[in-house]
Amino acid sequence: MPEVTTPYATGTPCWVELRSKDQQASLDFYRELFGWQGKPGPAELGGLAVCELSGKAVAGIVPLTASDATGWTTCLASTDADATQKAITAAGGTILIPAVDVGDRGRALLAADPQGAVFGVWQPGTLSGMQVVHEAGAQTWSELHTSEVSAAAAFYGKVFGIKAKKVHDTYWELRVDGHYPFASTLPLSLDAPGTPTHWLTYFAVDDVDSTVAALSKQGGTVLFPPVDGGVRPCGAGRRSAGGALRRDETAAAAVSHSAKTKAAPRPTEPRSAATGRSVATAARGPLLTDGPELNCRQGRECSCRGRGRGS
């Protein structure tokens, strides 16, 4: 199991968190889909459920508040959330939820970049972040879909020291000095019309087709069927998108990816820790509408442009 045993480099995705209007339904859904184990946390910690695989933290699920929108949030690592908050504001970003302690687990904030993509910041305490990556059911890649790639790259560069390298006409790798690529960015023009800017998270699974079948069986909605191809370092394989939760939930969407090449290691891991073949399913938010007839308000994964339903 590819475990993360050293601190995440500043600016790298270190945690993912789902805000759900039915936390228990979400916990049940992802337990069946990915094998996650978790239970609602205490009220003083916002009810945060830390979901685990084999006893290792992989993601959080929190109950929705009146000011929240359902969906997945990508959290970027920081050694000083308060300093990062100031840097976000100075670079033109917006603070949605100011830095706050989450018990002794860490300190967090929620923000939006100048183009509107929402992201979190996590300063670790007793919870370092995702303890397992590149494993079936764990995070394996992140993508930023943005309306202005250059401006977004400049923002994340100023705040986190992230550098963008163009590797394809419509594809940029994101990395910090001395580390392998950990994410990518794409122009929003490739997404369905009306799609807002967003961060997209990939989760690894063993088989994309069986995962899509399991999602459908549990009441999820497939937004586009499995397809092959891609340019990501995490593999050019097979993926699909689907509604993540049951009929009575405002659901997040999911994208699956079956790697035919080796996954890029986490910035804190040696290359040998990466898995060979994987399939990733990622959930993104916000939001999808309730029920099986879902309309995704986020973007479409690149190989299926025009195949999925837009908002």
C-alpha positions in Angstrom: 0.0 0.0 0.0 1.6 3.4 -1.1 1.6 5.2 2.3 2.6 8.8 2.8 5.1 8.9 5.7 6.7 12.4 5.2 5.1 15.8 5.2 3.3 17.1 2.1 5.2 19.8 0.2 3.5 23.2 0.4 0.9 23.6 -2.3 0.4 19.9 -3.0 -3.0 18.3 -2.6 -2.9 16.7 0.8 -6.5 16.2 1.7 -9.9 15.9 0.0 -13.2 16.5 1.7 -16.9 16.0 0.7 -19.5 18.3 2.1 -22.8 16.3 2.1 -26.4 17.1 3.1 -26.8 13.5 4.2 -23.5 12.5 5.8 -24.5 9.0 6.7 -25.8 8.3 3.2 -22.4 9.5 1.9 -20.5 7.3 4.3 -22.6 4.3 3.4 -22.2 5.0 -0.3 -18.4 5.3 -0.3 -18.1 2.3 2.1 -19.8 0.2 -0.6 -18.0 1.8 -3.5 -14.4 2.2 -2.2 -14.4 0.2 1.0 -14.0 3.3 3.2 -14.6 3.1 6.9 -15.7 6.1 8.9 -18.2 7.6 11.3 -19.5 11.1 12.1 -17.1 13.0 14.3 -17.9 15.3 17.3 -19.9 18.5 16.8 -16.9 20.6 18.0 -15.0 19.3 15.0 -17.8 20.1 12.6 -18.9 16.5 12.5 -15.9 15.6 10.3 -15.8 11.9 9.5 -12.3 10.8 8.7 -12.6 7.9 6.2 -10.0 5.2 6.2 -8.7 2.3 4.2 -7.0 -0.4 6.3 -6.8 2.1 9.1 -5.2 4.9 7.1 -7.0 8.2 6.4 -7.9 8.8 2.8 -10.7 11.5 2.8 -13.1 13.4 4.9 -16.9 13.7 4.8 -18.6 16.5 6.6 -22.3 17.5 7.0 -23.5 20.4 4.9 -24.1 23.8 6.6 -26.5 26.5 5.4 -23.7 28.4 3.7 -22.1 25.3 2.0 -22.5 23.8 -1.4 -22.4 20.0 -1.8 -19.2 18.7 -3.4 -15.6 17.6 -3.1 -12.9 20.1 -2.1 -9.2 19.7 -2.9 -7.1 20.9 0.0 -3.5 22.2 -0.6 -0.8 21.8 2.0 0.5 24.7 4.1 2.8 25.0 7.1 1.1 28.2 8.1 -2.6 28.6 7.2 -2.8 32.2 8.5 0.2 33.3 6.4 -1.4 31.4 3.4 -4.7 33.2 4.0 -2.9 36.6 3.7 -1.1 35.5 0.6 -4.4 34.4 -1.0 -5.9 37.8 -0.4 -2.9 39.6 -1.6 -2.9 37.6 -4.8 -6.5 38.4 -5.6 -8.2 35.3 -4.1 -11.3 35.3 -1.9 -11.5 33.8 1.6 -14.7 31.9 2.0 -14.1 30.5 5.4 -11.2 32.0 7.4 -8.5 29.8 9.0 -9.9 27.8 11.9 -8.6 25.1 14.2 -10.1 21.6 13.7 -9.4 20.5 17.2 -5.8 19.2 17.3 -6.1 17.6 13.9 -5.0 20.8 12.0 -5.9 24.2 10.9 -8.0 24.8 7.7 -9.5 27.5 5.5 -11.6 27.6 2.4 -10.9 30.0 -0.5 -11.5 30.7 -4.1 -8.9 31.7 -6.7 -9.5 34.8 -8.8 -11.1 32.7 -11.5 -13.6 31.2 -9.0 -12.2 27.7 -8.4 -12.8 26.7 -4.7 -10.0 25.0 -2.8 -9.1 24.3 0.8 -5.9 24.9 2.7 -4.8 22.4 5.3 -2.1 23.0 8.0 -1.5 19.6 9.6 -1.7 18.8 13.3 -2.3 15.3 14.4 -3.9 14.6 10.9 -1.1 15.0 8.4 -3.5 14.6 5.4 -4.1 11.6 3.2 -2.1 8.7 4.6 -2.5 6.5 1.5 -2.5 7.5 -2.2 -2.3 5.6 -5.5 -4.2 2.7 -3.9 -7.6 1.4 -4.9 -10.1 3.8 -3.1 -7.5 6.5 -2.5 -6.7 9.8 -4.2 -4.3 9.6 -7.1 -4.4 12.8 -9.1 -5.9 16.4 -9.1 -6.9 18.7 -12.0 -7.7 22.4 -12.1 -10.2 23.4 -14.8 -9.9 27.1 -15.2 -11.1 30.0 -17.4 -7.6 31.6 -17.5 -4.7 29.2 -17.3 -2.0 31.8 -17.2 -3.7 33.9 -14.5 -4.5 30.8 -12.4 -0.9 29.6 -12.7 0.4 33.0 -11.6 -2.0 33.0 -8.6 -1.0 29.5 -7.4 2.6 30.4 -8.0 2.5 33.5 -5.8 0.6 31.8 -3.0 2.1 28.3 -3.0 5.2 28.4 -5.2 3.5 26.1 -7.7 4.9 26.0 -11.3 3.0 25.2 -14.4 4.7 23.4 -17.3 2.9 23.1 -20.7 3.2 19.5 -21.9 0.3 19.5 -24.5 -1.7 22.1 -26.4 -4.4 22.1 -23.7 -2.6 20.5 -20.7 -0.2 21.9 -18.1 1.6 19.9 -15.3 1.7 21.5 -11.9 4.6 20.9 -9.5 6.7 22.5 -6.8 10.5 22.7 -6.9 12.2 19.4 -6.6 9.1 17.2 -6.9 7.3 15.2 -9.5 4.1 16.6 -11.0 1.2 16.3 -8.6 -1.7 17.9 -10.6 -2.5 19.5 -13.9 -4.6 22.3 -15.3 -6.8 22.5 -18.3 -8.6 25.4 -20.0 -12.3 25.6 -19.1 -13.1 26.0 -22.8 -12.8 22.3 -23.2 -15.6 21.7 -20.7 -19.3 21.8 -21.3 -20.8 25.3 -21.8 -21.7 27.0 -18.5 -19.2 24.9 -16.4 -17.6 27.0 -13.6 -13.9 26.7 -12.7 -13.2 23.8 -10.4 -10.7 21.4 -8.9 -11.2 17.8 -9.8 -10.0 14.8 -7.7 -9.2 11.3 -9.0 -9.6 8.2 -6.9 -7.9 4.9 -7.8 -10.0 1.8 -8.3 -9.1 -1.7 -9.6 -11.6 -1.8 -12.5 -13.4 1.2 -13.9 -16.2 -0.8 -15.5 -17.1 -2.8 -12.4 -16.9 0.5 -10.4 -19.4 2.2 -12.7 -21.7 -0.8 -12.4 -21.5 -0.7 -8.6 -22.2 3.0 -8.7 -25.3 2.5 -10.8 -26.5 -0.4 -8.6 -26.2 1.9 -5.5 -28.4 4.6 -7.2 -25.6 6.7 -8.6 -25.9 8.2 -12.1 -23.3 7.6 -14.9 -22.7 11.0 -16.6 -20.7 9.4 -19.4 -19.6 5.8 -19.9 -16.1 4.5 -19.6 -13.7 5.7 -22.3 -10.0 5.1 -23.1 -7.2 7.6 -23.7 -5.6 10.6 -22.0 -2.4 12.5 -21.5 -2.1 12.6 -17.7 1.0 11.4 -15.9 -1.3 9.2 -13.7 -2.0 7.2 -16.8 -3.6 7.2 -20.2 -6.4 4.7 -19.4 -10.0 4.2 -18.9 -12.4 6.5 -17.0 -16.0 7.5 -16.5 -18.1 10.0 -14.6 -21.1 9.4 -12.4 -23.3 10.8 -9.8 -21.8 10.0 -6.4 -24.8 9.7 -4.1 -28.3 8.3 -3.9 -31.6 9.7 -5.3 -32.4 12.0 -2.3 -28.9 13.5 -2.1 -27.6 16.5 -4.0 -24.7 14.5 -5.5 -21.2 15.1 -6.4 -19.9 13.8 -9.8 -17.2 11.1 -10.3 -14.6 10.5 -12.9 -12.8 7.1 -13.3 -9.4 6.6 -14.8 -7.7 3.3 -15.5 -4.0 3.9 -15.8 -2.0 2.0 -18.4 1.2 3.7 -17.3 2.6 4.2 -13.9 1.0 6.7 -11.7 3.0 9.8 -10.7 4.1 9.5 -7.1 3.1 11.9 -4.4 5.7 14.7 -4.0 6.6 13.2 -0.6 7.1 9.6 -2.0 9.8 7.9 -3.9 8.9 6.9 -7.4 8.9 3.2 -6.5 5.9 3.8 -4.3 3.6 4.5 -7.2 1.3 1.7 -8.4 1.5 0.3 -11.9 -2.0 -0.2 -13.1 -4.8 1.7 -11.5 -8.2 3.0 -12.2 -9.2 6.3 -10.7 -12.6 7.5 -9.8 -12.8 11.1 -8.7 -15.7 13.1 -7.3 -16.0 16.8 -8.0 -18.3 19.5 -6.7 -20.2 21.6 -6.4 -23.0 20.6 -7.4 -25.2 18.0 -9.1 -28.9 18.2 -8.9 -30.9 15.7 -6.9 -32.1 12.4 -8.3 -31.0 10.1 -11.2 -31.5 12.9 -13.8 -28.4 14.8 -12.8 -27.0 17.9 -14.5 -23.4 18.4 -13.6 -22.4 22.0 -12.8 -18.8 21.0 -13.1 -16.7 20.3 -16.2 -16.3 17.2 -18.3 -13.2 15.1 -18.3 -11.1 15.9 -21.4 -11.5 12.8 -23.5 -15.3 13.0 -23.5 -15.8 16.6 -24.5 -19.3 16.9 -25.9 -20.3 13.4 -24.7 -21.5 14.4 -21.2 -24.5 16.5 -20.2 -23.7 20.1 -19.2 -25.6 22.4 -17.0 
